[in-house]
């Protein structure tokens, strides 16, 4: 197939897929499939208050579902852990379980902890968009070395430290949790309220993992590709996802990030907005910085406004907020008023806040919706969504917080009596 013919074939296929997609969109609207209570309430991203609580409730033998340990057994069967050394009859479940003050190797809070009558433990660390904290799983492993440690992420990514642990398993929402929820629906088939609630939650997971496409539509699109040799070759070309992601990423930077930053420069002459286009396009650096904003006032207070990726060597986990210019000088200033205003301004938005919990940041948020610049879903939000308006709004809020905050220098003088 020549390049011109292949391009025309791809364009024709995309046009047909668009037509198929629109027709199924109409069906979903007619059936009410687009309504999701978790999305309506604006809680779809919250790990502790939504996902850990819902999963924990199903796993709880004394849960309000009244199905005892059936959901736990289904969960372990889904993960091929049905032979695990754990008493399925006598166990307790704890959410956000405190295991001591955080040190380099101990302490923290375990998202979901199951403990049986013999002290055997199953620990679940739940990650939707939040970054893995330094030595987080090591601290949980040291809490109970013989326990089973499950690392739950949207797509089944491994912990940065997973090779250090025994009894470690990485699991995913996109595959393991959806498969488990299907089984939970079967178990609760005669309880319509519970069954439909589980279905709503499953649909939310499909949305978060970019799977919320009607299975019949998938079948129709698959038949379109296998109809003839030319269509199938076009599919192979389209299946080279990494190349597409790289091109989408460059488009997001060149056509959507850079113009916003240049606008911000012209609108805020008292602030220096810095970014390195070459480093961004070539993804250079262990910790990749999207951009930062500096001013004389901010530098005098040892902080700057920063947007950077929280995952090592990846365009993943975008966070924004105020970080320290010099970590050694962070205790010379009182940032409590800055932190208070930051929390007041951003607590009503769909972001997860971190206040005074880092050696590098005074306060920051996870930039939900635009966090992962190597995911097609987030890149689509950047390219076709309201990224420009959203970013400018957050930058203006951060500048206003900085300008209105009373950041005091802490006196080191010791008064003599």
DRENKE-981599 format. One line per field, with one value per residue (C-alpha): residue number from 1; residue in three letters; x negated, y negated, z negated. Coordinates in nm, 3 decimals. Layout:
// residues N
pos <- [NUM|...]
code <- [ALA|...]
xx <- [X|...]
yy <- [Y|...]
zz <- [Z|...]
***
This chain:
// residues 417
pos <- [1|2|3|4|5|6|7|8|9|10|11|12|13|14|15|16|17|18|19|20|21|22|23|24|25|26|27|28|29|30|31|32|33|34|35|36|37|38|39|40|41|42|43|44|45|46|47|48|49|50|51|52|53|54|55|56|57|58|59|60|61|62|63|64|65|66|67|68|69|70|71|72|73|74|75|76|77|78|79|80|81|82|83|84|85|86|87|88|89|90|91|92|93|94|95|96|97|98|99|100|101|102|103|104|105|106|107|108|109|110|111|112|113|114|115|116|117|118|119|120|121|122|123|124|125|126|127|128|129|130|131|132|133|134|135|136|137|138|139|140|141|142|143|144|145|146|147|148|149|150|151|152|153|154|155|156|157|158|159|160|161|162|163|164|165|166|167|168|169|170|171|172|173|174|175|176|177|178|179|180|181|182|183|184|185|186|187|188|189|190|191|192|193|194|195|196|197|198|199|200|201|202|203|204|205|206|207|208|209|210|211|212|213|214|215|216|217|218|219|220|221|222|223|224|225|226|227|228|229|230|231|232|233|234|235|236|237|238|239|240|241|242|243|244|245|246|247|248|249|250|251|252|253|254|255|256|257|258|259|260|261|262|263|264|265|266|267|268|269|270|271|272|273|274|275|276|277|278|279|280|281|282|283|284|285|286|287|288|289|290|291|292|293|294|295|296|297|298|299|300|301|302|303|304|305|306|307|308|309|310|311|312|313|314|315|316|317|318|319|320|321|322|323|324|325|326|327|328|329|330|331|332|333|334|335|336|337|338|339|340|341|342|343|344|345|346|347|348|349|350|351|352|353|354|355|356|357|358|359|360|361|362|363|364|365|366|367|368|369|370|371|372|373|374|375|376|377|378|379|380|381|382|383|384|385|386|387|388|389|390|391|392|393|394|395|396|397|398|399|400|401|402|403|404|405|406|407|408|409|410|411|412|413|414|415|416|417]
code <- [UNK|UNK|UNK|UNK|UNK|UNK|UNK|UNK|UNK|UNK|UNK|UNK|UNK|UNK|UNK|UNK|UNK|UNK|UNK|UNK|UNK|UNK|UNK|UNK|UNK|UNK|UNK|UNK|UNK|UNK|UNK|UNK|UNK|UNK|UNK|UNK|UNK|UNK|UNK|UNK|UNK|UNK|UNK|UNK|UNK|UNK|UNK|UNK|UNK|UNK|UNK|UNK|UNK|UNK|UNK|UNK|UNK|UNK|UNK|UNK|UNK|UNK|UNK|UNK|UNK|UNK|UNK|UNK|UNK|UNK|UNK|UNK|UNK|UNK|UNK|UNK|UNK|UNK|UNK|UNK|UNK|UNK|UNK|UNK|UNK|UNK|UNK|UNK|UNK|UNK|UNK|UNK|UNK|UNK|UNK|UNK|UNK|UNK|UNK|UNK|UNK|UNK|UNK|UNK|UNK|UNK|UNK|UNK|UNK|UNK|UNK|UNK|UNK|UNK|UNK|UNK|UNK|UNK|UNK|UNK|UNK|UNK|UNK|UNK|UNK|UNK|UNK|UNK|UNK|UNK|UNK|UNK|UNK|UNK|UNK|UNK|UNK|UNK|UNK|UNK|UNK|UNK|UNK|UNK|UNK|UNK|UNK|UNK|UNK|UNK|UNK|UNK|UNK|UNK|UNK|UNK|UNK|UNK|UNK|UNK|UNK|UNK|UNK|UNK|UNK|UNK|UNK|UNK|UNK|UNK|UNK|UNK|UNK|UNK|UNK|UNK|UNK|UNK|UNK|UNK|UNK|UNK|UNK|UNK|UNK|UNK|UNK|UNK|UNK|UNK|UNK|UNK|UNK|UNK|UNK|UNK|UNK|UNK|UNK|UNK|UNK|UNK|UNK|UNK|UNK|UNK|UNK|UNK|UNK|UNK|UNK|UNK|UNK|UNK|UNK|UNK|UNK|UNK|UNK|UNK|UNK|UNK|UNK|UNK|UNK|UNK|UNK|UNK|UNK|UNK|UNK|UNK|UNK|UNK|UNK|UNK|UNK|UNK|UNK|UNK|UNK|UNK|UNK|UNK|UNK|UNK|UNK|UNK|UNK|UNK|UNK|UNK|UNK|UNK|UNK|UNK|UNK|UNK|UNK|UNK|UNK|UNK|UNK|UNK|UNK|UNK|UNK|UNK|UNK|UNK|UNK|UNK|UNK|UNK|UNK|UNK|UNK|UNK|UNK|UNK|UNK|UNK|UNK|UNK|UNK|UNK|UNK|UNK|UNK|UNK|UNK|UNK|UNK|UNK|UNK|UNK|UNK|UNK|UNK|UNK|UNK|UNK|UNK|UNK|UNK|UNK|UNK|UNK|UNK|UNK|UNK|UNK|UNK|UNK|UNK|UNK|UNK|UNK|UNK|UNK|UNK|UNK|UNK|UNK|UNK|UNK|UNK|UNK|UNK|UNK|UNK|UNK|UNK|UNK|UNK|UNK|UNK|UNK|UNK|UNK|UNK|UNK|UNK|UNK|UNK|UNK|UNK|UNK|UNK|UNK|UNK|UNK|UNK|UNK|UNK|UNK|UNK|UNK|UNK|UNK|UNK|UNK|UNK|UNK|UNK|UNK|UNK|UNK|UNK|UNK|UNK|UNK|UNK|UNK|UNK|UNK|UNK|UNK|UNK|UNK|UNK|UNK|UNK|UNK|UNK|UNK|UNK|UNK|UNK|UNK|UNK|UNK|UNK|UNK|UNK|UNK|UNK|UNK|UNK|UNK|UNK|UNK|UNK|UNK|UNK|UNK|UNK|UNK|UNK|UNK|UNK|UNK|UNK|UNK|UNK|UNK|UNK]
xx <- [0.000|-0.148|-0.176|0.090|0.335|0.272|0.333|0.664|0.760|0.687|0.885|1.180|1.165|1.150|1.453|1.646|1.538|1.663|2.000|2.018|1.917|2.184|2.454|2.359|2.341|2.707|2.787|2.601|2.792|3.123|3.039|2.903|2.558|2.389|2.533|2.293|2.357|1.985|1.919|2.224|2.106|1.756|1.584|1.459|1.088|1.064|0.864|0.954|1.311|1.433|1.227|1.075|1.408|1.609|1.362|1.322|1.698|1.727|1.433|1.578|1.732|1.963|2.042|2.389|2.412|2.497|2.301|2.045|1.706|1.828|1.682|1.347|1.331|1.418|1.146|0.878|0.994|0.965|0.602|0.531|0.476|0.736|0.463|0.327|0.265|0.554|0.866|1.162|1.409|1.253|1.098|1.129|1.076|0.931|0.914|0.633|0.481|0.219|-0.108|-0.312|-0.484|-0.656|-1.031|-1.271|-1.174|-0.863|-0.520|-0.240|0.117|0.215|0.510|0.682|0.566|0.719|0.615|0.733|0.770|0.413|0.261|0.210|0.232|0.326|0.217|0.353|0.188|0.435|0.308|0.542|0.347|0.140|-0.232|-0.410|-0.572|-0.938|-0.993|-0.617|-0.593|-0.916|-0.751|-0.448|-0.669|-0.864|-0.532|-0.463|-0.722|-0.515|-0.200|-0.073|-0.130|0.097|0.006|0.323|0.296|0.511|0.307|0.105|-0.220|-0.486|-0.607|-0.950|-1.068|-0.880|-1.192|-1.274|-0.967|-0.841|-0.468|-0.430|-0.172|-0.085|0.280|0.484|0.822|0.828|0.820|0.829|1.082|1.317|1.304|1.376|1.665|1.819|1.814|1.958|2.247|2.314|2.309|2.552|2.778|3.088|3.016|3.092|2.981|2.643|2.600|2.665|2.441|2.157|2.232|2.211|1.874|1.753|1.856|1.657|1.348|1.399|1.415|1.095|0.914|1.049|1.263|1.611|1.697|1.990|1.874|2.103|1.935|1.595|1.718|1.847|1.516|1.319|1.525|1.448|1.074|1.079|1.304|1.010|0.629|0.598|0.804|0.599|0.270|0.409|0.491|0.129|0.015|0.262|0.162|-0.186|-0.059|-0.394|-0.462|-0.116|-0.155|-0.487|-0.336|-0.032|-0.266|-0.467|-0.143|-0.029|-0.356|-0.395|-0.034|0.125|-0.133|-0.377|-0.108|0.043|-0.297|-0.371|-0.034|-0.109|-0.444|-0.283|-0.005|-0.239|-0.544|-0.658|-0.701|-0.956|-0.796|-1.067|-1.052|-1.300|-1.131|-1.415|-1.413|-1.034|-1.022|-1.310|-1.192|-1.531|-1.596|-1.539|-1.262|-1.106|-0.992|-0.703|-0.762|-0.825|-0.738|-0.972|-0.973|-1.188|-0.920|-0.898|-1.276|-1.303|-1.064|-1.260|-0.977|-0.864|-0.555|-0.631|-0.460|-0.658|-0.613|-0.630|-0.741|-1.106|-1.204|-0.837|-0.588|-0.353|-0.203|-0.191|-0.179|-0.163|-0.215|-0.484|-0.819|-1.131|-1.424|-1.655|-1.551|-1.806|-1.638|-1.278|-1.268|-1.370|-1.017|-0.668|-0.454|-0.140|0.053|-0.047|0.063|0.391|0.480|0.371|0.606|0.894|0.861|0.806|1.007|1.327|1.169|1.126|0.762|0.582|0.394|0.067|-0.007|-0.349|-0.413|-0.732|-1.094|-1.064|-0.716|-0.540|-0.207|-0.100|0.181|0.215|0.326|0.613|0.738|0.403|0.167|0.024|-0.124|-0.199|0.168|0.395|0.689|0.506|0.343|0.690|0.800|0.503|0.549|0.929|1.036|1.015|0.646|0.558|0.832|0.774|0.399|0.432|0.691|0.463|0.161|0.359|0.485|0.130|0.001|0.286|0.216|-0.153|-0.084|0.176|-0.009|-0.199|-0.519|-0.727|-1.093|-1.141|-1.371|-1.661|-1.742|-1.730|-1.621|-1.813|-1.613]
yy <- [0.000|-0.336|-0.613|-0.823|-0.531|-0.438|-0.797|-0.806|-0.469|-0.598|-0.918|-0.715|-0.479|-0.768|-0.923|-0.597|-0.555|-0.908|-0.818|-0.496|-0.681|-0.948|-0.689|-0.510|-0.843|-0.890|-0.543|-0.614|-0.939|-0.765|-0.495|-0.740|-0.578|-0.919|-0.989|-0.898|-0.996|-1.004|-1.250|-1.461|-1.500|-1.596|-1.321|-1.092|-1.174|-1.144|-0.840|-0.834|-0.969|-0.791|-0.498|-0.363|-0.398|-0.228|0.057|0.087|0.106|0.395|0.577|0.531|0.853|0.635|0.391|0.251|0.462|0.765|1.007|1.088|1.193|1.280|0.965|1.021|1.380|1.257|0.992|1.243|1.490|1.214|1.164|1.540|1.504|1.759|1.967|1.676|1.737|1.525|1.603|1.496|1.549|1.352|1.027|0.651|0.369|0.023|-0.280|-0.537|-0.329|-0.523|-0.334|-0.609|-0.937|-0.939|-0.883|-0.782|-0.413|-0.391|-0.541|-0.690|-0.586|-0.271|-0.335|0.001|0.251|0.595|0.782|1.134|1.292|1.428|1.090|1.167|0.850|0.739|0.381|0.188|-0.136|-0.318|-0.561|-0.737|-1.051|-1.112|-1.051|-0.782|-0.940|-0.888|-0.536|-0.500|-0.127|-0.065|-0.218|0.009|0.312|0.240|0.220|0.583|0.768|1.085|0.905|0.896|0.555|0.456|0.146|0.029|-0.223|-0.312|-0.104|0.131|-0.061|0.071|-0.111|-0.271|-0.040|0.278|0.497|0.451|0.632|0.984|1.051|0.743|0.735|0.446|0.435|0.205|0.038|0.081|0.462|0.615|0.384|0.382|0.762|0.779|0.533|0.746|1.037|0.817|0.728|1.097|1.166|0.880|0.948|0.982|0.658|0.392|0.085|0.236|0.389|0.058|-0.133|0.106|0.056|-0.322|-0.285|-0.049|-0.303|-0.566|-0.343|-0.289|-0.666|-0.722|-0.451|-0.566|-0.255|-0.403|-0.288|-0.061|0.298|0.326|0.021|0.186|0.489|0.275|0.086|0.413|0.552|0.234|0.295|0.664|0.613|0.614|0.614|0.237|0.158|0.400|0.245|-0.095|0.044|0.157|-0.195|-0.348|-0.096|-0.247|-0.435|-0.556|-0.756|-0.910|-1.001|-1.168|-1.375|-1.467|-1.568|-1.797|-1.949|-2.009|-2.188|-2.389|-2.480|-2.496|-2.544|-2.789|-3.036|-3.050|-3.113|-3.391|-3.550|-3.528|-3.696|-3.995|-4.019|-3.998|-4.218|-4.211|-3.835|-3.627|-3.322|-3.068|-2.753|-2.557|-2.456|-2.229|-2.037|-2.005|-1.878|-1.635|-1.541|-1.614|-1.591|-1.352|-1.578|-1.766|-2.120|-2.258|-2.620|-2.844|-3.202|-3.430|-3.785|-3.991|-3.966|-3.587|-3.545|-3.758|-3.512|-3.207|-3.075|-3.065|-2.949|-2.617|-2.362|-2.041|-1.667|-1.455|-1.129|-1.060|-1.077|-1.094|-1.357|-1.230|-1.362|-1.739|-1.947|-2.321|-2.555|-2.732|-2.560|-2.669|-2.827|-2.694|-2.404|-2.504|-2.842|-2.720|-2.755|-3.122|-3.227|-3.174|-3.048|-2.985|-3.278|-3.168|-2.811|-2.929|-3.142|-2.863|-2.620|-2.869|-2.941|-2.590|-2.374|-2.430|-2.314|-1.956|-1.931|-1.743|-1.981|-1.931|-2.185|-2.194|-1.825|-1.844|-1.955|-2.115|-2.271|-2.513|-2.406|-2.248|-2.064|-1.772|-1.913|-1.673|-1.649|-1.763|-1.558|-1.299|-1.429|-1.077|-0.962|-1.006|-1.105|-1.394|-1.502|-1.516|-1.741|-1.971|-1.988|-1.992|-2.100|-2.417|-2.389|-2.746|-2.904|-2.661|-2.721|-3.100|-3.093|-2.889|-3.109|-3.426|-3.270|-3.176|-3.527|-3.683|-3.450|-3.543|-3.916|-3.911|-3.679|-3.804|-3.597|-3.692|-3.632|-3.434|-3.607|-3.400|-3.649|-3.522|-3.782|-3.795|-3.812]
zz <- [0.000|0.102|-0.156|0.021|0.045|-0.319|-0.431|-0.242|-0.392|-0.744|-0.682|-0.552|-0.852|-1.100|-0.933|-0.964|-1.329|-1.404|-1.253|-1.457|-1.775|-1.729|-1.680|-2.002|-2.186|-2.100|-2.232|-2.560|-2.606|-2.543|-2.801|-3.057|-3.052|-3.071|-3.416|-3.696|-4.056|-4.142|-3.859|-3.941|-4.301|-4.183|-4.383|-4.107|-4.164|-4.542|-4.649|-5.019|-5.021|-4.709|-4.589|-4.911|-5.092|-4.819|-4.774|-5.152|-5.201|-4.954|-5.116|-5.466|-5.600|-5.811|-5.529|-5.472|-5.154|-5.376|-5.155|-5.423|-5.284|-4.933|-4.776|-4.949|-4.823|-4.472|-4.502|-4.599|-4.332|-4.071|-4.176|-4.194|-4.568|-4.675|-4.846|-5.049|-5.419|-5.547|-5.749|-5.529|-5.813|-6.098|-5.985|-6.027|-5.779|-5.841|-5.611|-5.628|-5.907|-6.105|-6.163|-6.330|-6.251|-5.914|-5.926|-5.651|-5.684|-5.903|-5.962|-5.753|-5.674|-5.485|-5.253|-5.308|-5.569|-5.628|-5.944|-6.029|-6.373|-6.352|-6.273|-5.904|-5.696|-5.346|-5.276|-4.976|-4.863|-4.637|-4.371|-4.129|-4.044|-4.358|-4.338|-4.536|-4.839|-4.920|-5.064|-5.103|-5.036|-5.225|-5.534|-5.494|-5.432|-5.751|-5.936|-5.846|-5.637|-5.609|-5.494|-5.137|-4.980|-4.688|-4.486|-4.306|-4.019|-3.720|-3.474|-3.695|-3.717|-3.951|-4.258|-4.220|-4.500|-4.413|-4.371|-4.740|-4.878|-4.922|-4.875|-4.652|-4.372|-4.142|-4.037|-3.814|-3.806|-3.427|-3.444|-3.794|-3.960|-3.661|-3.647|-4.021|-3.995|-3.720|-3.961|-4.240|-4.010|-3.953|-4.327|-4.397|-4.100|-4.322|-4.508|-4.243|-4.439|-4.528|-4.182|-4.006|-4.249|-4.170|-3.801|-3.846|-4.016|-3.743|-3.478|-3.666|-3.657|-3.285|-3.240|-3.440|-3.241|-2.905|-2.851|-2.861|-2.509|-2.437|-2.379|-2.078|-1.930|-1.984|-1.794|-1.507|-1.483|-1.498|-1.209|-1.017|-1.049|-0.960|-0.658|-0.416|-0.400|-0.345|-0.654|-0.863|-0.749|-0.839|-1.186|-1.231|-1.147|-1.393|-1.661|-1.695|-2.001|-2.134|-1.819|-1.836|-2.202|-2.128|-1.847|-2.059|-2.342|-2.111|-1.982|-2.342|-2.424|-2.102|-2.032|-2.375|-2.650|-2.490|-2.367|-2.718|-2.877|-2.628|-2.708|-3.079|-3.019|-2.851|-3.111|-3.413|-3.341|-3.705|-3.695|-3.505|-3.347|-3.263|-3.055|-2.846|-2.521|-2.408|-2.736|-2.724|-2.366|-2.422|-2.773|-2.924|-3.293|-3.582|-3.719|-3.427|-3.496|-3.290|-3.389|-3.690|-3.780|-3.974|-4.103|-4.339|-4.608|-4.579|-4.577|-4.891|-5.056|-4.929|-4.709|-4.348|-4.162|-3.998|-3.775|-3.746|-3.692|-4.007|-3.846|-3.773|-3.405|-3.301|-3.188|-3.455|-3.777|-3.708|-4.027|-4.083|-4.374|-4.575|-4.617|-4.799|-4.615|-4.881|-5.105|-5.369|-5.417|-5.435|-5.815|-5.802|-5.706|-5.839|-5.549|-5.755|-5.602|-5.250|-5.326|-5.477|-5.173|-4.938|-5.112|-5.113|-4.740|-4.608|-4.852|-4.652|-4.325|-4.207|-4.313|-4.589|-4.819|-5.007|-5.278|-5.446|-5.376|-5.172|-5.203|-4.859|-4.858|-5.091|-4.940|-4.612|-4.432|-4.193|-3.858|-3.792|-3.437|-3.297|-3.514|-3.279|-2.955|-2.835|-2.856|-2.556|-2.777|-2.946|-2.620|-2.467|-2.756|-2.692|-2.315|-2.292|-2.641|-2.849|-2.941|-2.844|-3.056|-3.342|-3.357|-3.341|-3.618|-3.845|-3.774|-3.852|-4.175|-4.278|-4.201|-4.401|-4.693|-4.690|-4.674|-4.954|-5.194|-5.495|-5.481|-5.783|-5.844|-6.164|-6.410|-6.545|-6.815|-7.170|-7.419|-7.746|-8.065]
***
